[in-house]
Amino acid sequence: MGNSIELKQARIARRSRFFKKGVIIAVGSGMLYGVYVAALYGATGNGFWLDWYGYGDTVTAGWYDNVVDPTMGGIAMSFVIAVLILGALGSGINDFISAIWMIGKTAVKGKFMDYLRCFASKPGAVMVLCALIGGPIASTAFLIALIMAGPIATPISALCPAIGAIIGRIVFKQQLNFRMAIGIVICVVATFMIGSTAFTGFEITDPMFLAGLAVALISALGWGIEGAIAGFGTSVIDYEISISIRQLTAGFFTLFILTPALFLMAGAVGLYPTMLFEALQGQIMVDGLLASPLVWFLISGLAAGLSFGFWYKGNSMCGAALGMACNGGFSFWCPFFSFLVCGLYLGWEGFDLYPIQWVAAIVMVVGIFLIAVNPLELFKKNREV
Amino acid sequence: MLPLNYAILKLFVSGNELSVQGVIDKLDKDYRSFRAFKPKAINESLMSAEKNGLLEESNWELDDKGELHVYYKATSYGVEMISSYIK
């Protein structure tokens, strides 16, 4: 009997350790996402990016208020194409540098040959597809949605945990009950609260605005599909190998196919190699502050690789519903780290944190808690004790 | 040669019921030199596969030192998925 109690306790302890580790990894993925975004602001707010974004001598506003200079390199192009080019260039460089970091990590850990073997396998092909859906396709849709609908695109795209959970339930038979669904809804509401500080006057009947919302949903769908499928895929492929495949695919496609295609559409393909080179140029330090886009990209690429890797691993350890909800904290960590890095360290304006964002973070924790744990069971346990 | 994780999952398709130690015994000859071929990493890999419905616990026991050994077998869904994805 004593032995059976010990056995039961050992099994509970083992499961509990695995569960806690999964939650910590998934929450960490959201935090690292915030670091990645803040460092990406650092990269694209220095060097030649200052001129391209039309900041002038000082950066005075955040991403949403950017005024893109549509005469980049002296070639006039449409505002939309100019925004897409800069977005694709920034995320392509980031993902490609991230891939170098992550492939290096697999090599250091003795997994490089496995990386090559996985790339050439069926699960590897699924990862490549996931990377294309979640990388260039969802990211470009997100940028277009920002242009068409404004900042409301951010919380719409953050519907991805809900979509991921539904896909996890239907395709992979993962658990999704009423309590978890309520938790996901609470997390989505919290994301809306965080994004609400950036809402400006918009016309709900404006067709451009409504189309923008639809495009934002495409990005949510893309990230939802990626999170659910890649999370499952990570139970087959080692997560460090998965993420190396993801970043190389997304980086290569965005930087060497999508970006030149956009330059071609703008009738300025000759500008591509010049801007690719200039995007990394800049003094290391200006006024005692880190100003080199290359160094900022090295930081953002590392944080992005670790963040996406933890996202995949967290989803595989917790299931898509809980994993993506924990990761969804990025909607708080992005403004939080942007405030620390861009607001406090670099002294840029437009990166303030608002009280509602802190409140929303607490609401989100409640939502995540509800997905993870049945409060009635906790209550029962306390009574048993 | 299969990637380590594929080789671990493939062991279960033929109906094997294995613990972490069982996996190590079966793959030691080919994968001993792999840096990721460690009990902790293999344990995590088995638990992730269980979380995603590929494997399920079939038995468990405590050894003389009080260490827990959990045995896994593939679910019918797992056999189907592993067979179709890992050739």
Chai-1 contact restraints between the chains, C-beta under 6 A:
chainA,res_idxA,chainB,res_idxB,connection_type,confidence,min_distance_angstrom,max_distance_angstrom,comment,restraint_id
A,L7,B,L62,contact,1.0,0.0,6.0,A-B,restraint_1
A,A10,B,L68,contact,1.0,0.0,6.0,A-B,restraint_2
A,F18,B,M47,contact,1.0,0.0,6.0,A-B,restraint_3
A,G110,B,R35,contact,1.0,0.0,6.0,A-B,restraint_4
A,D114,B,P3,contact,1.0,0.0,6.0,A-B,restraint_5
A,R117,B,P3,contact,1.0,0.0,6.0,A-B,restraint_6
A,C118,B,P3,contact,1.0,0.0,6.0,A-B,restraint_7
A,K122,B,Y85,contact,1.0,0.0,6.0,A-B,restraint_8
A,P123,B,Y85,contact,1.0,0.0,6.0,A-B,restraint_9
A,K173,B,G53,contact,1.0,0.0,6.0,A-B,restraint_10
A,F232,B,N52,contact,1.0,0.0,6.0,A-B,restraint_11
A,S235,B,S48,contact,1.0,0.0,6.0,A-B,restraint_12
A,S235,B,A49,contact,1.0,0.0,6.0,A-B,restraint_13
A,S235,B,N52,contact,1.0,0.0,6.0,A-B,restraint_14
A,D238,B,N5,contact,1.0,0.0,6.0,A-B,restraint_15
A,S316,B,S48,contact,1.0,0.0,6.0,A-B,restraint_16
A,M317,B,S48,contact,1.0,0.0,6.0,A-B,restraint_17
